[in-house]
Amino acid sequence: MAIFAFCGLFGSVVAPHDPDKVNLSQSLKPPVFAGGTATYLLGTDQLGRDVLSRLLTGAQVSFLVAAGAVLIGGAIGMLVALLAGYTGGRLDAVLTRVADASMAFPVVLLAIVIVAIYGKGVTVVIAVLVVAAWPQYARVLRSEVIRIRTQEFVTMSRVMGGGRFWAITRHVVPNTIPTLLVLATLQIGLAIIAEGSLSFLGIGVPPPAASWGNMLADGRNFLATAWWLPVVPGVALSLTVLAANLFGDWLRQALDPATRR
């Protein structure tokens, strides 16, 4: 996760070559571990673009999309959870039904509709993932809010004159942060996979922008002759998602009082 975060922040800075520079005379050069030269450590693609540079720049795209989807989706989900879980009643029922309906809508179909209206772009991908992610935050955090709302310290806060806003900001929100952090960490991996899938299908980040999904789409036709084109971004995507999931599991255990005993 640290490597992915570093590449996501400084990928374009440490990239050895221009990721979008076309050099047909250097096309399909193998990586250094397959007989290539150190000039192109991970080889080049069919247009002579450096695979390593595009991989690092693509990490920035994945990092931006994942961070945007997690932050915005988490914020919306937290707000809905607080409104539904703490208020209860009819508002809770309405917001819960809206979340259920949003979760039932296919992400790919949603992406096609939004792309048809607004066109392709990183912002559009983030918007699609936010719409798909916030109901998951809302449902999990709503249960936490309901559980915390009934705790004795929250009841005592109200008895001693603390208002609803005080109870929410002082007691409810701080006690839901651990659950939110674990859920957000796990959502990072899902957001990275979703961005790569949408770009692979041609409804995500538009080419020639360096994206792991675009690299997979460009390299699928060269699997027999230039295997590194789909394999390198595929391995990077798999390892990043695995690291995010493992980090999420570790964080859940670290923040769970029962596992610390």
C-alpha positions as CSV (number, residue, x, y, z in Angstrom):
1,M,0.0,0.0,0.0
2,A,2.9,2.4,0.7
3,I,4.4,1.7,-2.7
4,F,1.0,2.3,-4.4
5,A,0.5,5.5,-2.4
6,F,4.0,6.8,-3.4
7,C,3.4,6.0,-7.0
8,G,-0.1,7.6,-6.8
9,L,1.4,10.8,-5.5
10,F,4.7,11.0,-7.4
11,G,4.3,8.6,-10.3
12,S,4.7,11.2,-13.0
13,V,7.7,12.7,-11.3
14,V,9.7,9.5,-11.0
15,A,8.6,8.2,-14.4
16,P,11.8,7.7,-16.5
17,H,10.1,8.7,-19.8
18,D,7.2,10.6,-21.2
19,P,4.3,8.1,-20.8
20,D,2.5,9.5,-23.9
21,K,5.5,9.9,-26.2
22,V,5.2,7.8,-29.3
23,N,8.4,6.2,-30.8
24,L,7.5,3.6,-33.4
25,S,11.1,2.7,-33.9
26,Q,11.2,1.3,-30.3
27,S,7.8,-0.5,-30.4
28,L,7.3,-3.8,-28.6
29,K,10.7,-3.8,-26.9
30,P,10.8,-6.6,-24.3
31,P,11.4,-5.9,-20.6
32,V,14.9,-6.1,-19.1
33,F,14.2,-9.5,-17.5
34,A,13.1,-10.9,-20.9
35,G,16.2,-9.9,-22.9
36,G,15.5,-6.2,-23.1
37,T,17.8,-3.2,-22.2
38,A,17.8,-1.0,-19.1
39,T,16.5,1.9,-21.2
40,Y,13.1,0.4,-21.0
41,L,13.0,-1.7,-17.8
42,L,9.5,-3.0,-18.4
43,G,9.6,-2.8,-22.2
44,T,7.5,-0.7,-24.6
45,D,4.1,-1.0,-26.1
46,Q,3.0,-1.2,-29.8
47,L,3.5,2.6,-30.1
48,G,6.9,2.6,-28.5
49,R,5.7,4.1,-25.2
50,D,7.6,3.1,-22.1
51,V,5.5,0.6,-20.1
52,L,7.1,1.5,-16.7
53,S,6.3,5.2,-17.2
54,R,2.7,4.5,-18.2
55,L,2.4,2.1,-15.2
56,L,3.6,4.8,-12.8
57,T,1.3,7.4,-14.3
58,G,-1.5,5.0,-14.4
59,A,-1.1,4.5,-10.7
60,Q,-1.8,8.2,-10.3
61,V,-5.1,7.8,-12.1
62,S,-6.1,4.8,-10.0
63,F,-5.0,6.6,-6.8
64,L,-7.0,9.7,-7.8
65,V,-10.1,7.8,-8.6
66,A,-9.9,5.6,-5.5
67,A,-9.3,8.5,-3.2
68,G,-12.1,10.6,-4.7
69,A,-14.6,7.7,-4.6
70,V,-13.7,6.7,-1.1
71,L,-13.7,10.3,0.4
72,I,-16.8,11.5,-1.3
73,G,-18.7,8.2,-1.1
74,G,-17.7,7.9,2.6
75,A,-18.8,11.4,3.4
76,I,-22.2,11.0,1.7
77,G,-22.6,7.5,3.3
78,M,-21.8,8.9,6.8
79,L,-24.2,11.8,6.4
80,V,-27.0,9.5,5.3
81,A,-26.2,7.0,8.1
82,L,-26.4,9.7,10.7
83,L,-29.7,11.1,9.4
84,A,-31.2,7.6,9.1
85,G,-29.7,5.9,12.1
86,Y,-30.0,8.7,14.7
87,T,-33.3,10.2,13.5
88,G,-35.1,6.9,12.8
89,G,-38.8,6.8,11.8
90,R,-40.0,7.7,8.4
91,L,-36.7,9.4,7.3
92,D,-34.8,6.2,8.2
93,A,-37.2,4.1,6.1
94,V,-37.0,6.5,3.1
95,L,-33.2,6.7,3.1
96,T,-32.8,3.0,3.6
97,R,-35.0,2.3,0.6
98,V,-33.0,4.8,-1.5
99,A,-29.8,3.1,-0.5
100,D,-31.2,-0.3,-1.4
101,A,-32.4,0.9,-4.8
102,S,-29.0,2.4,-5.5
103,M,-27.2,-0.8,-4.6
104,A,-29.5,-2.7,-7.0
105,F,-28.5,-0.6,-10.0
106,P,-25.7,-2.2,-12.0
107,V,-22.5,-0.2,-12.0
108,V,-21.6,-0.8,-15.7
109,L,-25.1,0.3,-16.8
110,L,-24.9,3.4,-14.6
111,A,-21.5,4.2,-16.1
112,I,-22.9,3.8,-19.7
113,V,-25.7,6.2,-18.9
114,I,-23.5,8.8,-17.3
115,V,-20.8,8.6,-20.0
116,A,-23.6,8.9,-22.7
117,I,-24.7,12.2,-21.0
118,Y,-21.5,13.8,-19.8
119,G,-18.7,12.0,-21.8
120,K,-15.6,10.2,-20.6
121,G,-13.2,11.4,-18.0
122,V,-11.7,10.9,-14.5
123,T,-14.4,13.0,-12.9
124,V,-17.1,10.9,-14.5
125,V,-15.5,7.7,-13.3
126,I,-15.3,9.1,-9.8
127,A,-19.0,10.1,-9.9
128,V,-20.0,6.6,-11.0
129,L,-18.1,5.0,-8.2
130,V,-19.4,7.5,-5.6
131,V,-23.0,6.6,-6.7
132,A,-22.2,2.9,-6.4
133,A,-20.3,3.2,-3.1
134,W,-22.2,5.5,-0.8
135,P,-25.1,3.0,-0.1
136,Q,-22.6,0.5,1.2
137,Y,-21.2,3.0,3.6
138,A,-24.7,4.1,4.6
139,R,-25.9,0.6,5.4
140,V,-22.9,-0.4,7.5
141,L,-22.6,2.9,9.3
142,R,-26.3,3.1,9.9
143,S,-26.1,0.0,12.0
144,E,-23.2,1.4,13.9
145,V,-25.1,4.7,14.6
146,I,-28.1,2.8,15.9
147,R,-25.9,0.7,18.2
148,I,-24.1,3.7,19.5
149,R,-27.2,5.8,19.9
150,T,-28.6,3.3,22.4
151,Q,-25.4,3.3,24.6
152,E,-25.6,4.6,28.1
153,F,-23.1,7.4,27.6
154,V,-25.2,8.8,24.8
155,T,-28.3,8.6,26.9
156,M,-26.6,10.3,29.8
157,S,-25.4,13.0,27.5
158,R,-29.0,13.8,26.6
159,V,-30.2,13.6,30.2
160,M,-27.5,16.1,31.2
161,G,-28.8,18.6,28.6
162,G,-26.7,17.8,25.6
163,G,-28.5,18.4,22.4
164,R,-28.8,16.1,19.4
165,F,-26.0,17.9,17.5
166,W,-23.7,17.6,20.6
167,A,-24.4,13.9,20.9
168,I,-23.8,13.2,17.2
169,T,-20.5,15.2,17.0
170,R,-19.2,14.3,20.4
171,H,-20.2,10.6,20.8
172,V,-21.7,9.1,17.6
173,V,-19.3,10.2,14.9
174,P,-16.0,9.5,16.8
175,N,-17.2,6.0,17.6
176,T,-18.0,5.2,14.0
177,I,-14.6,6.4,12.7
178,P,-12.9,2.9,13.2
179,T,-15.7,1.2,11.1
180,L,-15.5,3.9,8.5
181,L,-11.7,3.6,8.2
182,V,-11.9,-0.2,7.8
183,L,-14.7,0.1,5.2
184,A,-12.9,2.8,3.3
185,T,-9.7,0.8,3.1
186,L,-11.6,-2.2,1.7
187,Q,-13.4,0.1,-0.7
188,I,-10.0,1.3,-2.1
189,G,-9.4,-2.1,-3.7
190,L,-13.0,-2.2,-5.1
191,A,-12.6,1.3,-6.6
192,I,-9.3,0.4,-8.3
193,I,-10.8,-2.8,-9.8
194,A,-13.9,-0.8,-10.9
195,E,-11.8,1.9,-12.5
196,G,-9.7,-0.6,-14.4
197,S,-12.8,-2.5,-15.5
198,L,-14.5,0.6,-16.8
199,S,-11.4,1.8,-18.6
200,F,-10.9,-1.7,-20.1
201,L,-14.5,-1.6,-21.4
202,G,-13.9,1.8,-23.0
203,I,-16.2,3.7,-20.7
204,G,-13.7,4.9,-18.1
205,V,-10.6,7.1,-18.4
206,P,-10.3,8.0,-22.1
207,P,-7.2,7.0,-24.0
208,P,-4.4,7.9,-24.6
209,A,-4.3,8.7,-20.9
210,A,-2.2,6.2,-19.0
211,S,-4.6,4.0,-17.0
212,W,-4.1,0.4,-15.9
213,G,-7.4,-0.5,-17.5
214,N,-6.4,1.2,-20.8
215,M,-3.1,-0.7,-20.7
216,L,-4.9,-4.0,-20.3
217,A,-7.2,-3.1,-23.2
218,D,-4.3,-2.1,-25.4
219,G,-2.3,-5.2,-24.6
220,R,-4.9,-7.9,-24.9
221,N,-4.3,-8.3,-28.6
222,F,-0.5,-8.8,-28.0
223,L,-0.7,-11.5,-25.4
224,A,1.0,-14.0,-27.7
225,T,3.7,-11.7,-29.1
226,A,4.3,-9.2,-26.4
227,W,3.0,-10.8,-23.2
228,W,4.3,-8.1,-20.9
229,L,1.8,-5.5,-22.2
230,P,-1.2,-7.1,-20.4
231,V,0.7,-9.0,-17.8
232,V,2.5,-6.0,-16.2
233,P,-0.5,-3.9,-15.5
234,G,-2.5,-7.0,-14.6
235,V,0.0,-8.0,-11.9
236,A,0.2,-4.4,-10.6
237,L,-3.5,-4.2,-10.4
238,S,-3.8,-7.6,-8.6
239,L,-1.0,-6.8,-6.1
240,T,-2.4,-3.4,-5.3
241,V,-5.9,-4.8,-4.6
242,L,-4.5,-7.6,-2.6
243,A,-2.4,-5.2,-0.5
244,A,-5.5,-3.0,0.1
245,N,-7.5,-5.9,1.2
246,L,-4.8,-7.2,3.5
247,F,-4.3,-3.8,5.0
248,G,-8.0,-3.5,5.6
249,D,-8.1,-6.8,7.4
250,W,-5.1,-5.8,9.5
251,L,-6.7,-2.4,10.3
252,R,-10.0,-4.1,11.3
253,Q,-8.2,-6.4,13.7
254,A,-6.1,-3.6,15.1
255,L,-9.2,-1.4,15.8
256,D,-11.3,-4.2,17.2
257,P,-11.0,-4.3,21.0
258,A,-11.9,-8.0,21.1
259,T,-8.9,-8.9,19.0
260,R,-6.5,-6.8,21.1
261,R,-7.1,-8.7,24.3
